[in-house]
Amino acid sequence: MRKKTVAITLSIFVAIMPFLGFPEDFKKAFYVVSGLLLSILIEVISIQSSNKIIRPEVNDFQVEN
């Protein structure tokens, strides 16, 4: 859940960045860094969600009769 929260927060900052009045160089650097982070986060989230679907549950206990 933490990764999704970070992705949403970065997305919100990207959406409001043009209205905050930061210098152009800072905006460019922020857009590049946040874009890379969002791409990585989305890929990690999708891999983790697909692993949950594919991997069957394994019970590590034995029952003796």
mmJSON file of the N, C-alpha and C atoms, coordinates in Angstrom:
{"data_MODEL":{"atom_site":{
"group_PDB":["ATOM","ATOM","ATOM","ATOM","ATOM","ATOM","ATOM","ATOM","ATOM","ATOM","ATOM","ATOM","ATOM","ATOM","ATOM","ATOM","ATOM","ATOM","ATOM","ATOM","ATOM","ATOM","ATOM","ATOM","ATOM","ATOM","ATOM","ATOM","ATOM","ATOM","ATOM","ATOM","ATOM","ATOM","ATOM","ATOM","ATOM","ATOM","ATOM","ATOM","ATOM","ATOM","ATOM","ATOM","ATOM","ATOM","ATOM","ATOM","ATOM","ATOM","ATOM","ATOM","ATOM","ATOM","ATOM","ATOM","ATOM","ATOM","ATOM","ATOM","ATOM","ATOM","ATOM","ATOM","ATOM","ATOM","ATOM","ATOM","ATOM","ATOM","ATOM","ATOM","ATOM","ATOM","ATOM","ATOM","ATOM","ATOM","ATOM","ATOM","ATOM","ATOM","ATOM","ATOM","ATOM","ATOM","ATOM","ATOM","ATOM","ATOM","ATOM","ATOM","ATOM","ATOM","ATOM","ATOM","ATOM","ATOM","ATOM","ATOM","ATOM","ATOM","ATOM","ATOM","ATOM","ATOM","ATOM","ATOM","ATOM","ATOM","ATOM","ATOM","ATOM","ATOM","ATOM","ATOM","ATOM","ATOM","ATOM","ATOM","ATOM","ATOM","ATOM","ATOM","ATOM","ATOM","ATOM","ATOM","ATOM","ATOM","ATOM","ATOM","ATOM","ATOM","ATOM","ATOM","ATOM","ATOM","ATOM","ATOM","ATOM","ATOM","ATOM","ATOM","ATOM","ATOM","ATOM","ATOM","ATOM","ATOM","ATOM","ATOM","ATOM","ATOM","ATOM","ATOM","ATOM","ATOM","ATOM","ATOM","ATOM","ATOM","ATOM","ATOM","ATOM","ATOM","ATOM","ATOM","ATOM","ATOM","ATOM","ATOM","ATOM","ATOM","ATOM","ATOM","ATOM","ATOM","ATOM","ATOM","ATOM","ATOM","ATOM","ATOM","ATOM","ATOM","ATOM","ATOM","ATOM","ATOM","ATOM","ATOM","ATOM","ATOM","ATOM"],
"id":[1,2,3,4,5,6,7,8,9,10,11,12,13,14,15,16,17,18,19,20,21,22,23,24,25,26,27,28,29,30,31,32,33,34,35,36,37,38,39,40,41,42,43,44,45,46,47,48,49,50,51,52,53,54,55,56,57,58,59,60,61,62,63,64,65,66,67,68,69,70,71,72,73,74,75,76,77,78,79,80,81,82,83,84,85,86,87,88,89,90,91,92,93,94,95,96,97,98,99,100,101,102,103,104,105,106,107,108,109,110,111,112,113,114,115,116,117,118,119,120,121,122,123,124,125,126,127,128,129,130,131,132,133,134,135,136,137,138,139,140,141,142,143,144,145,146,147,148,149,150,151,152,153,154,155,156,157,158,159,160,161,162,163,164,165,166,167,168,169,170,171,172,173,174,175,176,177,178,179,180,181,182,183,184,185,186,187,188,189,190,191,192,193,194,195],
"type_symbol":["N","C","C","N","C","C","N","C","C","N","C","C","N","C","C","N","C","C","N","C","C","N","C","C","N","C","C","N","C","C","N","C","C","N","C","C","N","C","C","N","C","C","N","C","C","N","C","C","N","C","C","N","C","C","N","C","C","N","C","C","N","C","C","N","C","C","N","C","C","N","C","C","N","C","C","N","C","C","N","C","C","N","C","C","N","C","C","N","C","C","N","C","C","N","C","C","N","C","C","N","C","C","N","C","C","N","C","C","N","C","C","N","C","C","N","C","C","N","C","C","N","C","C","N","C","C","N","C","C","N","C","C","N","C","C","N","C","C","N","C","C","N","C","C","N","C","C","N","C","C","N","C","C","N","C","C","N","C","C","N","C","C","N","C","C","N","C","C","N","C","C","N","C","C","N","C","C","N","C","C","N","C","C","N","C","C","N","C","C","N","C","C","N","C","C"],
"label_atom_id":["N","CA","C","N","CA","C","N","CA","C","N","CA","C","N","CA","C","N","CA","C","N","CA","C","N","CA","C","N","CA","C","N","CA","C","N","CA","C","N","CA","C","N","CA","C","N","CA","C","N","CA","C","N","CA","C","N","CA","C","N","CA","C","N","CA","C","N","CA","C","N","CA","C","N","CA","C","N","CA","C","N","CA","C","N","CA","C","N","CA","C","N","CA","C","N","CA","C","N","CA","C","N","CA","C","N","CA","C","N","CA","C","N","CA","C","N","CA","C","N","CA","C","N","CA","C","N","CA","C","N","CA","C","N","CA","C","N","CA","C","N","CA","C","N","CA","C","N","CA","C","N","CA","C","N","CA","C","N","CA","C","N","CA","C","N","CA","C","N","CA","C","N","CA","C","N","CA","C","N","CA","C","N","CA","C","N","CA","C","N","CA","C","N","CA","C","N","CA","C","N","CA","C","N","CA","C","N","CA","C","N","CA","C","N","CA","C","N","CA","C","N","CA","C","N","CA","C"],
"label_alt_id":[null,null,null,null,null,null,null,null,null,null,null,null,null,null,null,null,null,null,null,null,null,null,null,null,null,null,null,null,null,null,null,null,null,null,null,null,null,null,null,null,null,null,null,null,null,null,null,null,null,null,null,null,null,null,null,null,null,null,null,null,null,null,null,null,null,null,null,null,null,null,null,null,null,null,null,null,null,null,null,null,null,null,null,null,null,null,null,null,null,null,null,null,null,null,null,null,null,null,null,null,null,null,null,null,null,null,null,null,null,null,null,null,null,null,null,null,null,null,null,null,null,null,null,null,null,null,null,null,null,null,null,null,null,null,null,null,null,null,null,null,null,null,null,null,null,null,null,null,null,null,null,null,null,null,null,null,null,null,null,null,null,null,null,null,null,null,null,null,null,null,null,null,null,null,null,null,null,null,null,null,null,null,null,null,null,null,null,null,null,null,null,null,null,null,null],
"label_comp_id":["MET","MET","MET","ARG","ARG","ARG","LYS","LYS","LYS","LYS","LYS","LYS","THR","THR","THR","VAL","VAL","VAL","ALA","ALA","ALA","ILE","ILE","ILE","THR","THR","THR","LEU","LEU","LEU","SER","SER","SER","ILE","ILE","ILE","PHE","PHE","PHE","VAL","VAL","VAL","ALA","ALA","ALA","ILE","ILE","ILE","MET","MET","MET","PRO","PRO","PRO","PHE","PHE","PHE","LEU","LEU","LEU","GLY","GLY","GLY","PHE","PHE","PHE","PRO","PRO","PRO","GLU","GLU","GLU","ASP","ASP","ASP","PHE","PHE","PHE","LYS","LYS","LYS","LYS","LYS","LYS","ALA","ALA","ALA","PHE","PHE","PHE","TYR","TYR","TYR","VAL","VAL","VAL","VAL","VAL","VAL","SER","SER","SER","GLY","GLY","GLY","LEU","LEU","LEU","LEU","LEU","LEU","LEU","LEU","LEU","SER","SER","SER","ILE","ILE","ILE","LEU","LEU","LEU","ILE","ILE","ILE","GLU","GLU","GLU","VAL","VAL","VAL","ILE","ILE","ILE","SER","SER","SER","ILE","ILE","ILE","GLN","GLN","GLN","SER","SER","SER","SER","SER","SER","ASN","ASN","ASN","LYS","LYS","LYS","ILE","ILE","ILE","ILE","ILE","ILE","ARG","ARG","ARG","PRO","PRO","PRO","GLU","GLU","GLU","VAL","VAL","VAL","ASN","ASN","ASN","ASP","ASP","ASP","PHE","PHE","PHE","GLN","GLN","GLN","VAL","VAL","VAL","GLU","GLU","GLU","ASN","ASN","ASN"],
"label_asym_id":["A","A","A","A","A","A","A","A","A","A","A","A","A","A","A","A","A","A","A","A","A","A","A","A","A","A","A","A","A","A","A","A","A","A","A","A","A","A","A","A","A","A","A","A","A","A","A","A","A","A","A","A","A","A","A","A","A","A","A","A","A","A","A","A","A","A","A","A","A","A","A","A","A","A","A","A","A","A","A","A","A","A","A","A","A","A","A","A","A","A","A","A","A","A","A","A","A","A","A","A","A","A","A","A","A","A","A","A","A","A","A","A","A","A","A","A","A","A","A","A","A","A","A","A","A","A","A","A","A","A","A","A","A","A","A","A","A","A","A","A","A","A","A","A","A","A","A","A","A","A","A","A","A","A","A","A","A","A","A","A","A","A","A","A","A","A","A","A","A","A","A","A","A","A","A","A","A","A","A","A","A","A","A","A","A","A","A","A","A","A","A","A","A","A","A"],
"label_entity_id":["1","1","1","1","1","1","1","1","1","1","1","1","1","1","1","1","1","1","1","1","1","1","1","1","1","1","1","1","1","1","1","1","1","1","1","1","1","1","1","1","1","1","1","1","1","1","1","1","1","1","1","1","1","1","1","1","1","1","1","1","1","1","1","1","1","1","1","1","1","1","1","1","1","1","1","1","1","1","1","1","1","1","1","1","1","1","1","1","1","1","1","1","1","1","1","1","1","1","1","1","1","1","1","1","1","1","1","1","1","1","1","1","1","1","1","1","1","1","1","1","1","1","1","1","1","1","1","1","1","1","1","1","1","1","1","1","1","1","1","1","1","1","1","1","1","1","1","1","1","1","1","1","1","1","1","1","1","1","1","1","1","1","1","1","1","1","1","1","1","1","1","1","1","1","1","1","1","1","1","1","1","1","1","1","1","1","1","1","1","1","1","1","1","1","1"],
"label_seq_id":[1,1,1,2,2,2,3,3,3,4,4,4,5,5,5,6,6,6,7,7,7,8,8,8,9,9,9,10,10,10,11,11,11,12,12,12,13,13,13,14,14,14,15,15,15,16,16,16,17,17,17,18,18,18,19,19,19,20,20,20,21,21,21,22,22,22,23,23,23,24,24,24,25,25,25,26,26,26,27,27,27,28,28,28,29,29,29,30,30,30,31,31,31,32,32,32,33,33,33,34,34,34,35,35,35,36,36,36,37,37,37,38,38,38,39,39,39,40,40,40,41,41,41,42,42,42,43,43,43,44,44,44,45,45,45,46,46,46,47,47,47,48,48,48,49,49,49,50,50,50,51,51,51,52,52,52,53,53,53,54,54,54,55,55,55,56,56,56,57,57,57,58,58,58,59,59,59,60,60,60,61,61,61,62,62,62,63,63,63,64,64,64,65,65,65],
"pdbx_PDB_ins_code":[null,null,null,null,null,null,null,null,null,null,null,null,null,null,null,null,null,null,null,null,null,null,null,null,null,null,null,null,null,null,null,null,null,null,null,null,null,null,null,null,null,null,null,null,null,null,null,null,null,null,null,null,null,null,null,null,null,null,null,null,null,null,null,null,null,null,null,null,null,null,null,null,null,null,null,null,null,null,null,null,null,null,null,null,null,null,null,null,null,null,null,null,null,null,null,null,null,null,null,null,null,null,null,null,null,null,null,null,null,null,null,null,null,null,null,null,null,null,null,null,null,null,null,null,null,null,null,null,null,null,null,null,null,null,null,null,null,null,null,null,null,null,null,null,null,null,null,null,null,null,null,null,null,null,null,null,null,null,null,null,null,null,null,null,null,null,null,null,null,null,null,null,null,null,null,null,null,null,null,null,null,null,null,null,null,null,null,null,null,null,null,null,null,null,null],
"Cartn_x":[0.817,0.0,0.869,2.027,2.896,3.356,3.629,4.071,2.968,1.75,0.629,0.476,0.677,0.566,1.643,2.862,3.945,3.639,3.127,2.795,1.698,0.696,-0.39,0.114,0.966,1.513,2.37,3.232,4.041,3.159,2.106,1.202,0.521,0.151,-0.479,0.509,1.762,2.773,3.035,3.058,3.26,2.093,0.897,-0.285,-0.305,0.164,0.102,1.406,2.455,3.753,3.713,2.986,2.987,2.442,1.67,1.04,1.807,2.932,3.643,4.703,5.117,6.034,7.503,7.897,9.306,10.058,11.383,12.193,12.117,12.344,12.196,13.154,14.385,15.346,14.894,14.359,13.865,12.679,11.795,10.64,11.081,12.051,12.523,13.13,13.971,14.598,13.538,12.565,11.505,10.682,10.365,9.579,10.336,11.63,12.425,12.502,12.825,12.963,11.622,10.569,9.267,8.755,9.028,8.632,9.336,10.627,11.365,10.869,10.645,10.142,8.764,7.89,6.553,6.62,7.487,7.63,8.11,9.102,9.629,8.579,7.887,6.869,5.732,5.282,4.188,4.622,5.856,6.36,6.463,6.964,7.077,5.698,4.764,3.406,2.769,2.954,2.344,2.999,4.306,4.979,4.495,4.38,3.925,2.482,1.642,0.253,0.127,0.953,0.901,1.478,2.45,3.003,1.975,1.143,0.111,-0.926,-1.204,-2.208,-1.65,-0.414,0.169,0.601,1.203,1.772,0.68,0.585,-0.417,0.042,-0.904,-0.567,-0.001,1.0,1.648,1.479,0.952,0.82,2.063,2.754,4.001,3.815,2.674,2.471,2.05,2.34,1.988,0.994,0.109,-0.889,-0.591,-0.458,-0.219,-1.521,-1.743,-2.955,-2.713],
"Cartn_y":[-1.19,0.0,1.265,1.203,2.366,2.814,1.873,2.216,2.946,2.518,3.199,4.621,4.807,6.137,7.067,6.57,7.374,7.722,6.77,7.02,8.074,8.003,8.989,10.366,10.429,11.706,12.349,11.571,12.103,12.585,11.854,12.26,13.595,13.774,15.03,16.184,15.955,17.01,17.367,16.375,16.646,17.463,17.177,17.905,19.359,19.634,21.017,21.794,21.151,21.793,23.064,23.117,24.349,25.57,25.36,26.472,26.918,26.269,26.574,27.664,27.996,29.103,28.777,27.535,27.171,27.547,27.714,28.008,26.863,27.207,26.24,25.056,25.302,24.205,23.221,23.729,22.859,22.034,22.653,21.929,20.782,21.064,20.026,18.86,19.168,18.111,17.321,18.015,17.345,16.444,16.914,16.099,14.843,14.973,13.814,12.798,13.269,12.364,11.721,12.504,11.948,10.998,11.29,10.382,9.037,9.068,7.822,7.047,7.738,7.072,6.467,7.213,6.676,5.447,5.471,4.312,3.095,3.294,2.183,1.676,2.584,2.179,1.409,1.869,1.194,-0.203,-0.337,-1.647,-2.584,-2.094,-2.917,-3.338,-2.418,-2.736,-3.783,-3.651,-4.624,-5.996,-6.05,-7.34,-7.989,-7.208,-7.772,-8.265,-7.539,-7.975,-9.223,-9.338,-10.548,-11.742,-11.539,-12.637,-13.154,-12.3,-12.731,-13.601,-13.312,-14.067,-15.421,-15.466,-16.678,-17.653,-17.155,-18.017,-18.633,-19.953,-20.582,-20.543,-20.629,-20.635,-21.993,-21.984,-23.211,-23.289,-24.414,-24.642,-25.363,-24.793,-25.347,-26.205,-26.72,-27.555,-28.952,-29.896,-31.285,-31.773,-32.614,-33.185,-34.678,-35.133,-36.558,-37.22,-38.421,-39.16,-40.091],
"Cartn_z":[0.0,0.0,0.0,0.592,0.666,-0.722,-1.604,-2.954,-3.721,-3.533,-4.194,-3.673,-2.384,-1.792,-2.35,-2.483,-3.05,-4.499,-5.263,-6.67,-6.799,-5.959,-5.996,-5.593,-4.564,-4.112,-5.197,-5.841,-6.938,-8.083,-8.38,-9.448,-9.132,-7.884,-7.483,-7.601,-7.166,-7.298,-8.75,-9.616,-11.045,-11.591,-11.123,-11.615,-11.163,-9.94,-9.436,-9.625,-10.115,-10.271,-11.132,-12.237,-13.037,-12.299,-11.253,-10.55,-9.311,-8.985,-7.752,-7.883,-9.087,-9.292,-9.072,-9.235,-9.102,-10.368,-10.266,-11.461,-12.483,-13.728,-14.828,-14.698,-14.277,-14.128,-13.058,-11.976,-10.916,-11.413,-12.171,-12.715,-13.616,-14.503,-15.417,-14.649,-13.669,-12.876,-12.111,-11.558,-10.807,-11.713,-12.897,-13.832,-14.25,-14.493,-14.901,-13.764,-12.57,-11.424,-11.076,-11.031,-10.675,-11.759,-13.009,-14.08,-13.98,-13.692,-13.525,-12.312,-11.202,-10.003,-10.224,-10.889,-11.17,-12.071,-13.06,-13.947,-13.172,-12.318,-11.523,-10.547,-9.866,-8.903,-9.561,-10.703,-11.392,-11.834,-12.29,-12.692,-11.492,-10.37,-9.16,-8.658,-8.662,-8.209,-9.115,-10.42,-11.336,-11.197,-10.978,-10.776,-9.494,-8.431,-7.161,-7.247,-7.939,-8.042,-8.911,-9.947,-10.775,-10.024,-9.163,-8.359,-7.368,-6.855,-5.916,-6.614,-7.858,-8.602,-9.03,-9.504,-10.053,-8.953,-7.903,-6.88,-6.01,-5.971,-5.1,-3.646,-2.747,-1.334,-0.957,-0.101,0.344,1.842,2.304,3.747,4.22,5.194,5.677,6.937,7.161,8.346,7.917,8.779,8.487,9.525,9.088,9.984,10.119,11.36,11.599,12.017,11.529,11.875,13.016],
"occupancy":[1.0,1.0,1.0,1.0,1.0,1.0,1.0,1.0,1.0,1.0,1.0,1.0,1.0,1.0,1.0,1.0,1.0,1.0,1.0,1.0,1.0,1.0,1.0,1.0,1.0,1.0,1.0,1.0,1.0,1.0,1.0,1.0,1.0,1.0,1.0,1.0,1.0,1.0,1.0,1.0,1.0,1.0,1.0,1.0,1.0,1.0,1.0,1.0,1.0,1.0,1.0,1.0,1.0,1.0,1.0,1.0,1.0,1.0,1.0,1.0,1.0,1.0,1.0,1.0,1.0,1.0,1.0,1.0,1.0,1.0,1.0,1.0,1.0,1.0,1.0,1.0,1.0,1.0,1.0,1.0,1.0,1.0,1.0,1.0,1.0,1.0,1.0,1.0,1.0,1.0,1.0,1.0,1.0,1.0,1.0,1.0,1.0,1.0,1.0,1.0,1.0,1.0,1.0,1.0,1.0,1.0,1.0,1.0,1.0,1.0,1.0,1.0,1.0,1.0,1.0,1.0,1.0,1.0,1.0,1.0,1.0,1.0,1.0,1.0,1.0,1.0,1.0,1.0,1.0,1.0,1.0,1.0,1.0,1.0,1.0,1.0,1.0,1.0,1.0,1.0,1.0,1.0,1.0,1.0,1.0,1.0,1.0,1.0,1.0,1.0,1.0,1.0,1.0,1.0,1.0,1.0,1.0,1.0,1.0,1.0,1.0,1.0,1.0,1.0,1.0,1.0,1.0,1.0,1.0,1.0,1.0,1.0,1.0,1.0,1.0,1.0,1.0,1.0,1.0,1.0,1.0,1.0,1.0,1.0,1.0,1.0,1.0,1.0,1.0,1.0,1.0,1.0,1.0,1.0,1.0],
"B_iso_or_equiv":[0.0,0.0,0.0,0.0,0.0,0.0,0.0,0.0,0.0,0.0,0.0,0.0,0.0,0.0,0.0,0.0,0.0,0.0,0.0,0.0,0.0,0.0,0.0,0.0,0.0,0.0,0.0,0.0,0.0,0.0,0.0,0.0,0.0,0.0,0.0,0.0,0.0,0.0,0.0,0.0,0.0,0.0,0.0,0.0,0.0,0.0,0.0,0.0,0.0,0.0,0.0,0.0,0.0,0.0,0.0,0.0,0.0,0.0,0.0,0.0,0.0,0.0,0.0,0.0,0.0,0.0,0.0,0.0,0.0,0.0,0.0,0.0,0.0,0.0,0.0,0.0,0.0,0.0,0.0,0.0,0.0,0.0,0.0,0.0,0.0,0.0,0.0,0.0,0.0,0.0,0.0,0.0,0.0,0.0,0.0,0.0,0.0,0.0,0.0,0.0,0.0,0.0,0.0,0.0,0.0,0.0,0.0,0.0,0.0,0.0,0.0,0.0,0.0,0.0,0.0,0.0,0.0,0.0,0.0,0.0,0.0,0.0,0.0,0.0,0.0,0.0,0.0,0.0,0.0,0.0,0.0,0.0,0.0,0.0,0.0,0.0,0.0,0.0,0.0,0.0,0.0,0.0,0.0,0.0,0.0,0.0,0.0,0.0,0.0,0.0,0.0,0.0,0.0,0.0,0.0,0.0,0.0,0.0,0.0,0.0,0.0,0.0,0.0,0.0,0.0,0.0,0.0,0.0,0.0,0.0,0.0,0.0,0.0,0.0,0.0,0.0,0.0,0.0,0.0,0.0,0.0,0.0,0.0,0.0,0.0,0.0,0.0,0.0,0.0,0.0,0.0,0.0,0.0,0.0,0.0],
"pdbx_formal_charge":[null,null,null,null,null,null,null,null,null,null,null,null,null,null,null,null,null,null,null,null,null,null,null,null,null,null,null,null,null,null,null,null,null,null,null,null,null,null,null,null,null,null,null,null,null,null,null,null,null,null,null,null,null,null,null,null,null,null,null,null,null,null,null,null,null,null,null,null,null,null,null,null,null,null,null,null,null,null,null,null,null,null,null,null,null,null,null,null,null,null,null,null,null,null,null,null,null,null,null,null,null,null,null,null,null,null,null,null,null,null,null,null,null,null,null,null,null,null,null,null,null,null,null,null,null,null,null,null,null,null,null,null,null,null,null,null,null,null,null,null,null,null,null,null,null,null,null,null,null,null,null,null,null,null,null,null,null,null,null,null,null,null,null,null,null,null,null,null,null,null,null,null,null,null,null,null,null,null,null,null,null,null,null,null,null,null,null,null,null,null,null,null,null,null,null],
"auth_seq_id":[1,1,1,2,2,2,3,3,3,4,4,4,5,5,5,6,6,6,7,7,7,8,8,8,9,9,9,10,10,10,11,11,11,12,12,12,13,13,13,14,14,14,15,15,15,16,16,16,17,17,17,18,18,18,19,19,19,20,20,20,21,21,21,22,22,22,23,23,23,24,24,24,25,25,25,26,26,26,27,27,27,28,28,28,29,29,29,30,30,30,31,31,31,32,32,32,33,33,33,34,34,34,35,35,35,36,36,36,37,37,37,38,38,38,39,39,39,40,40,40,41,41,41,42,42,42,43,43,43,44,44,44,45,45,45,46,46,46,47,47,47,48,48,48,49,49,49,50,50,50,51,51,51,52,52,52,53,53,53,54,54,54,55,55,55,56,56,56,57,57,57,58,58,58,59,59,59,60,60,60,61,61,61,62,62,62,63,63,63,64,64,64,65,65,65],
"auth_comp_id":["MET","MET","MET","ARG","ARG","ARG","LYS","LYS","LYS","LYS","LYS","LYS","THR","THR","THR","VAL","VAL","VAL","ALA","ALA","ALA","ILE","ILE","ILE","THR","THR","THR","LEU","LEU","LEU","SER","SER","SER","ILE","ILE","ILE","PHE","PHE","PHE","VAL","VAL","VAL","ALA","ALA","ALA","ILE","ILE","ILE","MET","MET","MET","PRO","PRO","PRO","PHE","PHE","PHE","LEU","LEU","LEU","GLY","GLY","GLY","PHE","PHE","PHE","PRO","PRO","PRO","GLU","GLU","GLU","ASP","ASP","ASP","PHE","PHE","PHE","LYS","LYS","LYS","LYS","LYS","LYS","ALA","ALA","ALA","PHE","PHE","PHE","TYR","TYR","TYR","VAL","VAL","VAL","VAL","VAL","VAL","SER","SER","SER","GLY","GLY","GLY","LEU","LEU","LEU","LEU","LEU","LEU","LEU","LEU","LEU","SER","SER","SER","ILE","ILE","ILE","LEU","LEU","LEU","ILE","ILE","ILE","GLU","GLU","GLU","VAL","VAL","VAL","ILE","ILE","ILE","SER","SER","SER","ILE","ILE","ILE","GLN","GLN","GLN","SER","SER","SER","SER","SER","SER","ASN","ASN","ASN","LYS","LYS","LYS","ILE","ILE","ILE","ILE","ILE","ILE","ARG","ARG","ARG","PRO","PRO","PRO","GLU","GLU","GLU","VAL","VAL","VAL","ASN","ASN","ASN","ASP","ASP","ASP","PHE","PHE","PHE","GLN","GLN","GLN","VAL","VAL","VAL","GLU","GLU","GLU","ASN","ASN","ASN"],
"auth_asym_id":["A","A","A","A","A","A","A","A","A","A","A","A","A","A","A","A","A","A","A","A","A","A","A","A","A","A","A","A","A","A","A","A","A","A","A","A","A","A","A","A","A","A","A","A","A","A","A","A","A","A","A","A","A","A","A","A","A","A","A","A","A","A","A","A","A","A","A","A","A","A","A","A","A","A","A","A","A","A","A","A","A","A","A","A","A","A","A","A","A","A","A","A","A","A","A","A","A","A","A","A","A","A","A","A","A","A","A","A","A","A","A","A","A","A","A","A","A","A","A","A","A","A","A","A","A","A","A","A","A","A","A","A","A","A","A","A","A","A","A","A","A","A","A","A","A","A","A","A","A","A","A","A","A","A","A","A","A","A","A","A","A","A","A","A","A","A","A","A","A","A","A","A","A","A","A","A","A","A","A","A","A","A","A","A","A","A","A","A","A","A","A","A","A","A","A"],
"auth_atom_id":["N","CA","C","N","CA","C","N","CA","C","N","CA","C","N","CA","C","N","CA","C","N","CA","C","N","CA","C","N","CA","C","N","CA","C","N","CA","C","N","CA","C","N","CA","C","N","CA","C","N","CA","C","N","CA","C","N","CA","C","N","CA","C","N","CA","C","N","CA","C","N","CA","C","N","CA","C","N","CA","C","N","CA","C","N","CA","C","N","CA","C","N","CA","C","N","CA","C","N","CA","C","N","CA","C","N","CA","C","N","CA","C","N","CA","C","N","CA","C","N","CA","C","N","CA","C","N","CA","C","N","CA","C","N","CA","C","N","CA","C","N","CA","C","N","CA","C","N","CA","C","N","CA","C","N","CA","C","N","CA","C","N","CA","C","N","CA","C","N","CA","C","N","CA","C","N","CA","C","N","CA","C","N","CA","C","N","CA","C","N","CA","C","N","CA","C","N","CA","C","N","CA","C","N","CA","C","N","CA","C","N","CA","C","N","CA","C","N","CA","C","N","CA","C","N","CA","C"],
"pdbx_PDB_model_num":[1,1,1,1,1,1,1,1,1,1,1,1,1,1,1,1,1,1,1,1,1,1,1,1,1,1,1,1,1,1,1,1,1,1,1,1,1,1,1,1,1,1,1,1,1,1,1,1,1,1,1,1,1,1,1,1,1,1,1,1,1,1,1,1,1,1,1,1,1,1,1,1,1,1,1,1,1,1,1,1,1,1,1,1,1,1,1,1,1,1,1,1,1,1,1,1,1,1,1,1,1,1,1,1,1,1,1,1,1,1,1,1,1,1,1,1,1,1,1,1,1,1,1,1,1,1,1,1,1,1,1,1,1,1,1,1,1,1,1,1,1,1,1,1,1,1,1,1,1,1,1,1,1,1,1,1,1,1,1,1,1,1,1,1,1,1,1,1,1,1,1,1,1,1,1,1,1,1,1,1,1,1,1,1,1,1,1,1,1,1,1,1,1,1,1]
}}}
